[in-house]
Amino acid sequence: MSQKEFLLRTPDLGDTEKIELIRWSVTIGDSIEIGDEVIELVTDKAAFPVESPHKGILKEIRIPAGSVVTKGQILGVLEISE
């Protein structure tokens, strides 16, 4: 099996100026299933849980909780298998 990486990015949450990453739901080394919540983002309008589109292991957290992020910014790295 070859190992691939998937970059977890801030999704497009519409027309918002401030997006805060308030919580990581997983830690480095955790196994993640498709649909598992990995982070929670908050804007001035609502909270947005972000689910994993892949099964794998969280390899890296690039942006810590409490940070303000922008659309498309790399938040972490998921190691997936195919």
KOLDOPA-19944 format. One record per atom (N, C-alpha, C): residue number from 1; residue in one letter; atom name; x, z, y. Coordinates in steps of 0.02 Angstrom, whole numbers, padded with zeros to 5 digits, always signed. Atoms other than C-alpha are relative to their C-alpha. Example, Ala and Ser with C-alpha at 12.3 -4.5 7.8 and 13.67 -1.06 7.14 Angstrom:
REM residues 2
+-----+---------+-------+--------+--------+--------+
: num : residuo : atomo :      X :      Z :      Y :
+-----+---------+-------+--------+--------+--------+
:   1 :       A :     N : +00045 : +00000 : -00059 :
:   1 :       A :    CA : +00615 : +00390 : -00225 :
:   1 :       A :     C : +00045 : +00000 : +00060 :
:   2 :       S :     N : -00042 : -00003 : -00059 :
:   2 :       S :    CA : +00684 : +00357 : -00053 :
:   2 :       S :     C : -00039 : +00037 : +00055 :
+-----+---------+-------+--------+--------+--------+
END
This chain:
REM residues 82
+-----+---------+-------+--------+--------+--------+
: num : residuo : atomo :      X :      Z :      Y :
+-----+---------+-------+--------+--------+--------+
:   1 :       M :     N : +00041 : +00000 : -00059 :
:   1 :       M :    CA : +00000 : +00000 : +00000 :
:   1 :       M :     C : +00043 : +00000 : +00062 :
:   2 :       S :     N : -00038 : +00000 : -00063 :
:   2 :       S :    CA : +00064 : -00042 : +00172 :
:   2 :       S :     C : -00034 : +00046 : +00050 :
:   3 :       Q :     N : +00026 : -00046 : -00051 :
:   3 :       Q :    CA : +00044 : +00080 : +00316 :
:   3 :       Q :     C : -00007 : -00038 : +00066 :
:   4 :       K :     N : +00011 : +00031 : -00065 :
:   4 :       K :    CA : -00030 : +00021 : +00480 :
:   4 :       K :     C : -00018 : +00055 : +00050 :
:   5 :       E :     N : +00019 : -00047 : -00053 :
:   5 :       E :    CA : -00056 : +00109 : +00645 :
:   5 :       E :     C : -00057 : -00028 : +00041 :
:   6 :       F :     N : +00055 : +00017 : -00045 :
:   6 :       F :    CA : -00213 : +00108 : +00750 :
:   6 :       F :     C : +00007 : +00044 : +00061 :
:   7 :       L :     N : -00007 : -00037 : -00062 :
:   7 :       L :    CA : -00199 : +00158 : +00932 :
:   7 :       L :     C : -00069 : +00023 : +00023 :
:   8 :       L :     N : +00062 : -00029 : -00026 :
:   8 :       L :    CA : -00339 : +00275 : +00986 :
:   8 :       L :     C : +00003 : -00006 : +00076 :
:   9 :       R :     N : +00001 : +00012 : -00073 :
:   9 :       R :    CA : -00384 : +00220 : +01164 :
:   9 :       R :     C : -00063 : +00027 : +00032 :
:  10 :       T :     N : +00059 : -00019 : -00038 :
:  10 :       T :    CA : -00502 : +00279 : +01298 :
:  10 :       T :     C : -00048 : -00058 : +00000 :
:  11 :       P :     N : +00049 : +00055 : -00001 :
:  11 :       P :    CA : -00661 : +00176 : +01276 :
:  11 :       P :     C : -00025 : -00013 : +00070 :
:  12 :       D :     N : +00032 : +00017 : -00063 :
:  12 :       D :    CA : -00752 : +00089 : +01416 :
:  12 :       D :     C : -00064 : +00041 : +00006 :
:  13 :       L :     N : +00058 : -00044 : -00009 :
:  13 :       L :    CA : -00876 : +00220 : +01478 :
:  13 :       L :     C : -00041 : -00021 : +00061 :
:  14 :       G :     N : +00038 : +00025 : -00057 :
:  14 :       G :    CA : -00947 : +00112 : +01617 :
:  14 :       G :     C : +00035 : +00013 : +00065 :
:  15 :       D :     N : -00027 : -00007 : -00067 :
:  15 :       D :    CA : -00924 : +00131 : +01802 :
:  15 :       D :     C : +00009 : +00074 : +00018 :
:  16 :       T :     N : -00015 : -00069 : -00015 :
:  16 :       T :    CA : -00842 : +00300 : +01815 :
:  16 :       T :     C : +00072 : +00005 : +00025 :
:  17 :       E :     N : -00067 : -00005 : -00030 :
:  17 :       E :    CA : -00691 : +00354 : +01916 :
:  17 :       E :     C : +00043 : +00053 : -00035 :
:  18 :       K :     N : -00039 : -00054 : +00031 :
:  18 :       K :    CA : -00641 : +00512 : +01823 :
:  18 :       K :     C : -00023 : +00011 : -00072 :
:  19 :       I :     N : +00013 : -00015 : +00070 :
:  19 :       I :    CA : -00631 : +00532 : +01633 :
:  19 :       I :     C : +00050 : +00053 : -00021 :
:  20 :       E :     N : -00044 : -00054 : +00022 :
:  20 :       E :    CA : -00563 : +00694 : +01564 :
:  20 :       E :     C : -00004 : +00007 : -00076 :
:  21 :       L :     N : -00005 : -00013 : +00071 :
:  21 :       L :    CA : -00504 : +00718 : +01386 :
:  21 :       L :     C : -00004 : +00077 : -00007 :
:  22 :       I :     N : +00007 : -00073 : +00000 :
:  22 :       I :    CA : -00572 : +00893 : +01357 :
:  22 :       I :     C : +00019 : +00033 : -00066 :
:  23 :       R :     N : -00014 : -00033 : +00064 :
:  23 :       R :    CA : -00541 : +00919 : +01172 :
:  23 :       R :     C : +00021 : -00051 : -00053 :
:  24 :       W :     N : -00017 : +00035 : +00062 :
:  24 :       W :    CA : -00452 : +00851 : +01020 :
:  24 :       W :     C : -00036 : +00038 : -00056 :
:  25 :       S :     N : +00036 : -00031 : +00056 :
:  25 :       S :    CA : -00561 : +00885 : +00866 :
:  25 :       S :     C : +00044 : +00004 : -00063 :
:  26 :       V :     N : -00046 : +00001 : +00056 :
:  26 :       V :    CA : -00414 : +00855 : +00749 :
:  26 :       V :     C : +00071 : +00016 : +00025 :
:  27 :       T :     N : -00070 : -00012 : -00018 :
:  27 :       T :    CA : -00229 : +00900 : +00746 :
:  27 :       T :     C : +00044 : -00048 : -00039 :
:  28 :       I :     N : -00047 : +00045 : +00033 :
:  28 :       I :    CA : -00076 : +00801 : +00695 :
:  28 :       I :     C : +00005 : +00019 : -00074 :
:  29 :       G :     N : -00003 : -00009 : +00072 :
:  29 :       G :    CA : -00072 : +00778 : +00507 :
:  29 :       G :     C : -00068 : +00006 : -00034 :
:  30 :       D :     N : +00067 : -00005 : +00029 :
:  30 :       D :    CA : -00261 : +00796 : +00484 :
:  30 :       D :     C : -00022 : -00067 : -00028 :
:  31 :       S :     N : +00032 : +00060 : +00028 :
:  31 :       S :    CA : -00351 : +00672 : +00371 :
:  31 :       S :     C : -00064 : -00012 : +00037 :
:  32 :       I :     N : +00059 : +00019 : -00039 :
:  32 :       I :    CA : -00488 : +00578 : +00461 :
:  32 :       I :     C : -00038 : -00053 : -00039 :
:  33 :       E :     N : +00044 : +00049 : +00031 :
:  33 :       E :    CA : -00636 : +00484 : +00389 :
:  33 :       E :     C : -00032 : -00043 : +00055 :
:  34 :       I :     N : +00036 : +00042 : -00046 :
:  34 :       I :    CA : -00728 : +00340 : +00471 :
:  34 :       I :     C : -00060 : +00039 : +00026 :
:  35 :       G :     N : +00057 : -00034 : -00031 :
:  35 :       G :    CA : -00854 : +00415 : +00594 :
:  35 :       G :     C : +00014 : +00072 : +00019 :
:  36 :       D :     N : -00018 : -00068 : -00021 :
:  36 :       D :    CA : -00764 : +00582 : +00613 :
:  36 :       D :     C : +00015 : +00001 : +00074 :
:  37 :       E :     N : -00016 : -00008 : -00070 :
:  37 :       E :    CA : -00757 : +00643 : +00792 :
:  37 :       E :     C : +00074 : +00019 : +00006 :
:  38 :       V :     N : -00071 : -00016 : -00010 :
:  38 :       V :    CA : -00576 : +00642 : +00851 :
:  38 :       V :     C : +00014 : +00030 : +00069 :
:  39 :       I :     N : -00008 : -00028 : -00067 :
:  39 :       I :    CA : -00591 : +00678 : +01037 :
:  39 :       I :     C : -00067 : +00005 : +00035 :
:  40 :       E :     N : +00059 : -00003 : -00043 :
:  40 :       E :    CA : -00718 : +00725 : +01169 :
:  40 :       E :     C : +00022 : -00014 : +00071 :
:  41 :       L :     N : -00014 : +00019 : -00069 :
:  41 :       L :    CA : -00716 : +00644 : +01340 :
:  41 :       L :     C : -00059 : +00021 : +00043 :
:  42 :       V :     N : +00053 : -00019 : -00047 :
:  42 :       V :    CA : -00814 : +00699 : +01493 :
:  42 :       V :     C : +00009 : -00039 : +00064 :
:  43 :       T :     N : +00001 : +00031 : -00067 :
:  43 :       T :    CA : -00862 : +00604 : +01650 :
:  43 :       T :     C : -00043 : +00044 : +00044 :
:  44 :       D :     N : +00043 : -00039 : -00045 :
:  44 :       D :    CA : -00958 : +00665 : +01800 :
:  44 :       D :     C : -00074 : -00004 : -00022 :
:  45 :       K :     N : +00069 : +00010 : +00022 :
:  45 :       K :    CA : -01116 : +00607 : +01709 :
:  45 :       K :     C : -00016 : +00029 : -00069 :
:  46 :       A :     N : +00016 : -00021 : +00068 :
:  46 :       A :    CA : -01100 : +00657 : +01525 :
:  46 :       A :     C : +00064 : +00012 : -00041 :
:  47 :       A :     N : -00054 : -00009 : +00049 :
:  47 :       A :    CA : -00992 : +00709 : +01377 :
:  47 :       A :     C : -00006 : -00056 : -00053 :
:  48 :       F :     N : -00001 : +00054 : +00048 :
:  48 :       F :    CA : -00941 : +00574 : +01253 :
:  48 :       F :     C : +00046 : +00016 : -00058 :
:  49 :       P :     N : -00042 : -00008 : +00058 :
:  49 :       P :    CA : -00881 : +00614 : +01077 :
:  49 :       P :     C : +00025 : -00070 : -00022 :
:  50 :       V :     N : -00029 : +00063 : +00022 :
:  50 :       V :    CA : -00764 : +00476 : +01014 :
:  50 :       V :     C : +00016 : +00006 : -00074 :
:  51 :       E :     N : -00008 : -00001 : +00072 :
:  51 :       E :    CA : -00769 : +00438 : +00828 :
:  51 :       E :     C : +00054 : -00049 : -00022 :
:  52 :       S :     N : -00052 : +00044 : +00027 :
:  52 :       S :    CA : -00634 : +00360 : +00721 :
:  52 :       S :     C : -00031 : -00061 : -00034 :
:  53 :       P :     N : +00024 : +00060 : +00033 :
:  53 :       P :    CA : -00664 : +00180 : +00669 :
:  53 :       P :     C : +00036 : -00013 : -00067 :
:  54 :       H :     N : -00040 : +00010 : +00060 :
:  54 :       H :    CA : -00539 : +00199 : +00526 :
:  54 :       H :     C : +00010 : +00067 : -00037 :
:  55 :       K :     N : -00020 : -00057 : +00040 :
:  55 :       K :    CA : -00492 : +00317 : +00385 :
:  55 :       K :     C : +00076 : +00004 : +00004 :
:  56 :       G :     N : -00073 : -00007 : -00002 :
:  56 :       G :    CA : -00317 : +00388 : +00399 :
:  56 :       G :     C : +00022 : +00070 : +00017 :
:  57 :       I :     N : -00031 : -00064 : -00019 :
:  57 :       I :    CA : -00205 : +00527 : +00462 :
:  57 :       I :     C : +00021 : -00004 : +00073 :
:  58 :       L :     N : -00022 : -00001 : -00070 :
:  58 :       L :    CA : -00178 : +00576 : +00643 :
:  58 :       L :     C : +00076 : +00011 : +00001 :
:  59 :       K :     N : -00073 : -00001 : +00000 :
:  59 :       K :    CA : +00006 : +00538 : +00670 :
:  59 :       K :     C : +00029 : +00027 : +00065 :
:  60 :       E :     N : -00028 : -00018 : -00065 :
:  60 :       E :    CA : +00028 : +00570 : +00855 :
:  60 :       E :     C : -00055 : +00012 : +00051 :
:  61 :       I :     N : +00043 : -00011 : -00058 :
:  61 :       I :    CA : -00061 : +00644 : +01006 :
:  61 :       I :     C : +00042 : -00015 : +00061 :
:  62 :       R :     N : -00039 : +00020 : -00060 :
:  62 :       R :    CA : +00000 : +00559 : +01165 :
:  62 :       R :     C : -00024 : +00032 : +00064 :
:  63 :       I :     N : +00029 : -00030 : -00061 :
:  63 :       I :    CA : -00118 : +00638 : +01292 :
:  63 :       I :     C : -00031 : +00066 : -00019 :
:  64 :       P :     N : +00028 : -00064 : +00019 :
:  64 :       P :    CA : -00156 : +00824 : +01283 :
:  64 :       P :     C : -00069 : +00012 : +00030 :
:  65 :       A :     N : +00065 : -00020 : -00026 :
:  65 :       A :    CA : -00327 : +00902 : +01308 :
:  65 :       A :     C : +00010 : +00027 : +00071 :
:  66 :       G :     N : -00003 : -00021 : -00070 :
:  66 :       G :    CA : -00364 : +00937 : +01491 :
:  66 :       G :     C : +00027 : -00053 : +00047 :
:  67 :       S :     N : -00028 : +00054 : -00041 :
:  67 :       S :    CA : -00289 : +00773 : +01551 :
:  67 :       S :     C : -00055 : -00047 : +00024 :
:  68 :       V :     N : +00042 : +00053 : -00026 :
:  68 :       V :    CA : -00375 : +00644 : +01660 :
:  68 :       V :     C : +00028 : -00065 : -00025 :
:  69 :       V :     N : -00022 : +00062 : +00031 :
:  69 :       V :    CA : -00368 : +00474 : +01575 :
:  69 :       V :     C : -00036 : -00060 : +00031 :
:  70 :       T :     N : +00031 : +00062 : -00024 :
:  70 :       T :    CA : -00410 : +00293 : +01615 :
:  70 :       T :     C : -00022 : -00043 : -00058 :
:  71 :       K :     N : +00025 : +00046 : +00051 :
:  71 :       K :    CA : -00503 : +00159 : +01518 :
:  71 :       K :     C : +00058 : -00037 : -00032 :
:  72 :       G :     N : -00051 : +00038 : +00036 :
:  72 :       G :    CA : -00392 : +00083 : +01383 :
:  72 :       G :     C : +00065 : +00038 : -00011 :
:  73 :       Q :     N : -00061 : -00039 : +00008 :
:  73 :       Q :    CA : -00259 : +00219 : +01392 :
:  73 :       Q :     C : +00008 : +00022 : -00072 :
:  74 :       I :     N : -00013 : -00023 : +00068 :
:  74 :       I :    CA : -00177 : +00261 : +01225 :
:  74 :       I :     C : +00001 : +00076 : -00001 :
:  75 :       L :     N : +00007 : -00073 : +00005 :
:  75 :       L :    CA : -00228 : +00438 : +01178 :
:  75 :       L :     C : +00037 : +00029 : -00060 :
:  76 :       G :     N : -00033 : -00023 : +00060 :
:  76 :       G :    CA : -00156 : +00451 : +01004 :
:  76 :       G :     C : +00009 : -00057 : -00049 :
:  77 :       V :     N : -00015 : +00051 : +00050 :
:  77 :       V :    CA : -00099 : +00358 : +00848 :
:  77 :       V :     C : -00026 : +00024 : -00068 :
:  78 :       L :     N : +00028 : -00013 : +00066 :
:  78 :       L :    CA : -00191 : +00352 : +00681 :
:  78 :       L :     C : +00037 : -00045 : -00050 :
:  79 :       E :     N : -00031 : +00039 : +00052 :
:  79 :       E :    CA : -00097 : +00299 : +00525 :
:  79 :       E :     C : -00053 : -00017 : -00051 :
:  80 :       I :     N : +00051 : +00021 : +00047 :
:  80 :       I :    CA : -00212 : +00196 : +00415 :
:  80 :       I :     C : +00032 : -00038 : -00058 :
:  81 :       S :     N : -00024 : +00036 : +00059 :
:  81 :       S :    CA : -00191 : +00119 : +00242 :
:  81 :       S :     C : -00046 : -00059 : -00013 :
:  82 :       E :     N : +00043 : +00054 : +00021 :
:  82 :       E :    CA : -00252 : -00048 : +00179 :
:  82 :       E :     C : +00011 : -00018 : -00072 :
+-----+---------+-------+--------+--------+--------+
END
